[in-house]
Structure formats: C-alpha cells, structure tokens
Amino acid sequence: MTAPAPRDAALARPTPRPGVLAIEAYVPGKSGAPGAHKVHKLSSNETPLGPSPAAVAAMREAAGSLALYPDGSATQLRAAIARKFGLDPDRIVCGAGSDELLSLLAYAYVGPGDEGIFTEHGFLVYRIAILAAGGAPVVAPECDLTTDVDAILAAVTPRTRIVFVANPNNPTGTYLPFAEVRRLHAGLPANVLLVLDGAYAEYVRANDYSAGLDLVLGSENVVMTRTFSKIHGLAALRIGWMVGPAPVVDALNRIRGPFNLSAAGIAAGAAAIADEAHVAASVAHNAAWLPRLTEAVTGLGLRVTPSVGNFILVHFPEEPGRDAGAADAFLTRRGVITRRVASYGLPNALRVTVGSGEANEAFLAALGDFQRGQAHA
Ligand SMILES: *Cc1c(COP(=O)(O)O)cnc(C)c1O
C-alpha cells in the first residue's frame, strides 16, 4: 500500500456516499406566525381532534418505566393492529413513523445501480429514501394531479426495484381506485416491490380501500405502510406500521434498530387503535368539513383539487400579488399557517389541512379578505 501524498492527506476527509449530497433535506410545515395573536396550524395534516384520551393515559403510564428498554418487537402494538384489521401479527413490522419504514424498505431493496419510481407530485420522502440507499430516483408523470398507472409502468426498467405510491397522495389528495392499483401490480415485474403508502387511509370513504390489504395479503411483492401521525393524532410519538409478505417483514426486522419504537409509542399506539369511537369522530369531522372547505374556496374563485384526505390543495393564479406566495404571506399575517408545495412541483398552490371549526373559519375569512384584495390585517 502506498501512503497518500502529504498534500492529499491534508485534504482528505470523510465523504458521504454518492447520492447523499444530492438529497435536499425535507422541510416540515411551518408552525409559527410571528406577531399573530392566535395561530392556526394547517400546514402538516395533523388532526384537530388530538389523540384518543386512552392513548394519552397509556403514554402517561409508560412514563413510570422510562429506565427500561422497550419491547423491541412491539408485541402489544402489533397485536392491537392485527386484532383491528384481522391480520397475522407476524406480517406486521412497526417503525418510528412510517417515514422510517419507507427508508428501511429502500435500504433493504435498493442499492447503487438500482432505480426506484415515484410519481411527479409524490411524497418527498420517497426521493430521499431512494437516494440515501444509493439508488436513482425515477419520476413518473401524473395525469390531472393523479397517479398515472401507465406512466409508472412505462418508467419500469430492468433496474427498477421499488415503486412508491401514496393513496391518497399527499399533497394532491387525489385517489387511485383499487382497480388501477391492481392493474399497476399486474403490470410490474415480480421482482419489483410495490409500496402502498396509506398514511391517509382512514379518511378515505371509497368502499374499495380495504382491497389494498387484500392485495398485500395475496401477493409476494406488495406492502402497505400506515401511520399513527395523522388520524390517530400521535405525530409527536413517531409510530408507523407496515404489513407485507413474510420475507419483506424479515428483511426489515434484520436492518431496523433493535428498539426503534419507544415504550410510550407502543402503549399509546395500542390504545389509540382500539379507540374506534375517536377515529369515527375524526372521520365525521373531516367528512363534514372537506366538502364545506372545498365549496367555500371554490366560491372565492380559486380552483381546488378534489381531495379524499384531510387536506385540500388550492391553486392560485400566476399573478403577482394574487399568487400562492402572496396568499401564504397574507394568511400567515392573519395567523393561518398553510403549506407551500413548490418543492412538490406545485409552485402556485397551497395545501391546507382540515382543522378545527374555528381554524377552518379563520382560514376562510382570511382567504376571503385576500381574494377581495382587502388591506392586510
Ligand atoms: C404524513 C405522511 C406519512 C406519515 O409519516 P410518519 O413518519 O408516519 O409521521 C407518510 N406518507 C405520507 C404520504 C404522508 O403524508
């Protein structure tokens, strides 16, 4: 071995793998509005109803044993999920949010020289996960802000290892009927893993949604990820889960951290999933407000993409002073925080979470003033 020349040695430093520095770090939704006396955070798709009281009680109880490592298999949580959905607990793996599971899937199935596909306005975590694993991200165009199965199938090459599809998608809120998901699966090579991201599954009222789980259970190359961050109101605890074929579950169990969920997360998640009344209340609140918000915003002269999630995507004209940037600044001054989605290829739209009645009214009032060109509050 030849020693490096002294000059090189002085310059040498640890270097991340190729791809890592191609990642643009995820930027979460804003949470503050300096100067506003009351802030309504409608930027991260959190639930206005908060978590189940049973989940909060379970978390408090977990505070009594903080010195002890949690159950690394999250047995109690997997059992509660399995009971609720009629699944085999051995086909479930839990993660620190579903974000961790999406990353673990990429680490396990994608490497240098491989490709991973996601859609034009798909969740940004997919690109990050594929690049972090050393793979190449491949973007499939969408049609009308909706996943286009033919475009995904056209993007498949012999290097494709994974396809991520959120259904409904974030930030568009659009839904892909399960006949289309089945057609996508049928067209994929058997060695490509199809990841169905069901972060907003509970809000979907289309009667074909549970067909996704059937597809997972009947296939060797489909998984579904779910989260406790959205309808269950436990985003702060970082809890997600995945159901999939035994070999995929086995792969994730080999590479995940041995204690990737906290004891508080395991206990609170198990309590939350058993509280069906709380979930039903959230579904009812969303079902009442989603059409009201959509109609009211449309009535203000703005286009809204039809959503089945707990958020809407509002499109603004490309006119200085009337565009999404101006609207965002105006709403922020009024204490209403929404999400800019330029990084999702939607520079002239804002994503707005369905909030409490008070927050929704505050948003509509402020947006109405913006549209009418009223002076800043
Ligand atoms: C919010 C969201 C998730 C959930 O992330 P967690 O890590 O579970 O909090 C996953 N996928 C999509 C599309 C989301 O919008």
Ligand as a Chemical Component Dictionary entry (heavy atoms), coordinates in Angstrom:
data_LIG
# 
_chem_comp.id                   LIG 
_chem_comp.type                 NON-POLYMER 
_chem_comp.pdbx_formal_charge   0 
_chem_comp.three_letter_code    LIG 
# 
loop_
_chem_comp_atom.comp_id 
_chem_comp_atom.atom_id 
_chem_comp_atom.alt_atom_id 
_chem_comp_atom.type_symbol 
_chem_comp_atom.charge 
_chem_comp_atom.model_Cartn_x 
_chem_comp_atom.model_Cartn_y 
_chem_comp_atom.model_Cartn_z 
_chem_comp_atom.pdbx_ordinal 
LIG C1 C1 C 0 -47.704 12.160 6.832  1  
LIG C2 C2 C 0 -47.323 11.138 5.827  2  
LIG C3 C3 C 0 -46.679 9.960  6.211  3  
LIG C4 C4 C 0 -46.509 9.652  7.674  4  
LIG O1 O1 O 0 -45.303 9.919  8.182  5  
LIG P1 P1 P 0 -44.958 9.456  9.660  6  
LIG O2 O2 O 0 -43.493 9.221  9.562  7  
LIG O3 O3 O 0 -45.705 8.189  9.936  8  
LIG O4 O4 O 0 -45.340 10.551 10.570 9  
LIG C5 C5 C 0 -46.352 9.029  5.268  10 
LIG N1 N1 N 0 -46.662 9.226  3.969  11 
LIG C6 C6 C 0 -47.306 10.324 3.561  12 
LIG C7 C7 C 0 -47.684 10.454 2.132  13 
LIG C8 C8 C 0 -47.634 11.319 4.473  14 
LIG O5 O5 O 0 -48.249 12.420 4.055  15 
# 
loop_
_chem_comp_bond.comp_id 
_chem_comp_bond.atom_id_1 
_chem_comp_bond.atom_id_2 
_chem_comp_bond.value_order 
_chem_comp_bond.pdbx_ordinal 
LIG C1 C2 SING 1  
LIG C2 C3 SING 2  
LIG C2 C8 DOUB 3  
LIG C3 C4 SING 4  
LIG C3 C5 DOUB 5  
LIG C4 O1 SING 6  
LIG O1 P1 SING 7  
LIG P1 O2 DOUB 8  
LIG P1 O3 SING 9  
LIG P1 O4 SING 10 
LIG C5 N1 SING 11 
LIG N1 C6 DOUB 12 
LIG C6 C7 SING 13 
LIG C6 C8 SING 14 
LIG C8 O5 SING 15 
# 
